[in-house]
Amino acid sequence: MVLRYSLLSSLKELLILLIYTLIAVNVFANFIHLAEEKYDIGTIPKAWYFGIVTMTTVGYGDLQPISTVGRFFASIGALSGIILVALIVPIIVNNYMSLYQVANFVCHRSSAEKIAKKKETSKKKKNPYCLQKILPSSK
């Protein structure tokens, strides 16, 4: 539940991540295509594939730049992918931690409140989804 709400609250950052990735892959693929036109990466779709694989730092190794300029652009693409992840992921983690602290506070109240309400809660079934009490539903 906390993960779902944190992803919903981080929707703006995730869209920025997607848009940045699409723009960067397109620009990066065009540079790679120009640099490696005569070699293994000769078409734009191959360059897009190479751009996605390089920027996400997967690096399958099936396509490799041969020229010096192509290797330079490949290294710039890999570094920009690392920077992309380093800038966006902490924002999403911060949203998750904030919501987790709220859920932890609501679900685990002080022991004095638990003792006072023990008689009432022993008759009722406990709700494992404490976030439903504090966060609006997504319907």
C-alpha positions as CSV (number, residue, x, y, z in Angstrom):
1,M,0.0,0.0,0.0
2,V,2.8,2.4,0.9
3,L,4.6,1.7,-2.4
4,R,1.4,2.3,-4.4
5,Y,0.7,5.7,-2.7
6,S,4.4,6.7,-3.0
7,L,4.4,5.9,-6.8
8,L,1.1,7.9,-7.2
9,S,2.6,10.9,-5.3
10,S,5.8,10.6,-7.5
11,L,3.9,10.5,-10.7
12,K,5.2,13.9,-11.8
13,E,8.8,12.8,-11.2
14,L,8.2,9.6,-13.1
15,L,6.8,11.4,-16.1
16,I,9.8,13.8,-16.1
17,L,12.1,10.7,-16.0
18,L,10.2,9.2,-19.0
19,I,10.3,12.4,-21.0
20,Y,14.0,13.1,-20.3
21,T,14.8,9.5,-21.2
22,L,13.0,9.7,-24.5
23,I,14.6,13.0,-25.5
24,A,18.1,12.0,-24.4
25,V,17.8,8.6,-26.2
26,N,16.6,10.4,-29.4
27,V,19.5,12.9,-29.3
28,F,22.0,10.3,-28.3
29,A,20.9,7.9,-31.0
30,N,21.2,10.6,-33.7
31,F,24.8,11.4,-32.6
32,I,25.7,7.7,-32.6
33,H,24.1,7.2,-36.0
34,L,26.2,10.1,-37.4
35,A,29.4,8.8,-35.8
36,E,28.9,5.1,-36.7
37,E,27.1,5.4,-40.0
38,K,29.6,3.3,-41.9
39,Y,30.0,0.7,-39.1
40,D,27.8,-1.7,-37.1
41,I,25.2,0.9,-36.0
42,G,24.1,2.0,-39.4
43,T,20.4,2.6,-39.0
44,I,18.4,4.9,-36.7
45,P,16.4,2.0,-35.0
46,K,19.7,0.3,-34.2
47,A,20.9,3.6,-32.8
48,W,17.8,3.9,-30.6
49,Y,18.3,0.4,-29.3
50,F,21.9,1.2,-28.6
51,G,20.9,4.4,-26.9
52,I,18.4,2.8,-24.6
53,V,20.7,-0.1,-23.7
54,T,23.6,2.3,-23.0
55,M,21.6,5.0,-21.1
56,T,20.0,2.4,-18.8
57,T,23.5,1.0,-18.3
58,V,22.5,-2.5,-19.3
59,G,25.1,-2.9,-22.0
60,Y,24.4,-6.2,-23.7
61,G,27.4,-5.9,-25.9
62,D,25.8,-6.9,-29.2
63,L,26.4,-3.4,-30.7
64,Q,29.6,-1.6,-30.1
65,P,30.9,1.7,-31.4
66,I,34.1,1.4,-33.4
67,S,35.2,4.9,-34.1
68,T,36.7,7.3,-31.5
69,V,33.8,9.7,-31.9
70,G,31.3,6.9,-31.5
71,R,33.0,5.8,-28.3
72,F,33.0,9.3,-27.0
73,F,29.2,9.6,-27.6
74,A,28.6,6.2,-26.0
75,S,30.5,7.2,-22.8
76,I,28.5,10.5,-22.7
77,G,25.3,8.6,-23.1
78,A,26.2,6.1,-20.3
79,L,27.2,9.0,-17.9
80,S,23.9,10.9,-18.7
81,G,22.0,7.7,-17.9
82,I,23.7,7.4,-14.5
83,I,23.1,11.1,-13.8
84,L,19.4,10.6,-14.7
85,V,19.0,7.8,-12.2
86,A,21.0,9.7,-9.5
87,L,18.7,12.7,-9.8
88,I,15.3,11.1,-9.9
89,V,15.5,8.1,-7.7
90,P,16.2,10.0,-4.4
91,I,13.0,12.0,-4.9
92,I,10.9,8.9,-5.2
93,V,12.6,7.3,-2.2
94,N,12.0,10.4,-0.1
95,N,8.3,10.2,-1.0
96,Y,8.2,6.5,0.0
97,M,10.0,7.2,3.3
98,S,7.6,10.1,4.2
99,L,4.5,7.9,3.5
100,Y,6.1,5.0,5.4
101,Q,6.6,7.2,8.5
102,V,3.0,8.4,8.3
103,A,1.8,4.8,8.0
104,N,4.1,3.7,10.8
105,F,2.8,6.5,13.1
106,V,-0.8,5.7,12.4
107,C,-0.5,1.9,12.7
108,H,1.7,1.8,15.8
109,R,0.5,4.4,18.3
110,S,1.9,4.8,21.8
111,S,1.6,1.9,24.2
112,A,-0.7,4.0,26.4
113,E,-3.3,4.3,23.7
114,K,-3.0,0.6,22.8
115,I,-3.7,-0.4,26.4
116,A,-6.7,2.0,26.6
117,K,-8.2,0.7,23.4
118,K,-7.3,-3.0,24.0
119,K,-10.8,-3.9,25.2
120,E,-12.4,-2.2,22.1
121,T,-10.0,-3.7,19.5
122,S,-10.1,-7.2,21.0
123,K,-13.7,-7.4,19.9
124,K,-13.1,-5.9,16.4
125,K,-11.0,-7.4,13.6
126,K,-7.8,-5.4,13.1
127,N,-7.4,-3.6,9.8
128,P,-4.0,-4.4,8.1
129,Y,-4.4,-1.5,5.7
130,C,-3.9,1.4,8.0
131,L,-3.1,3.8,5.1
132,Q,-6.7,3.6,4.0
133,K,-7.6,5.7,7.1
134,I,-5.3,8.6,6.3
135,L,-4.8,8.6,2.5
136,P,-7.5,9.3,0.0
137,S,-8.6,6.4,-2.2
138,S,-7.4,6.4,-5.8
139,K,-10.9,5.5,-7.2
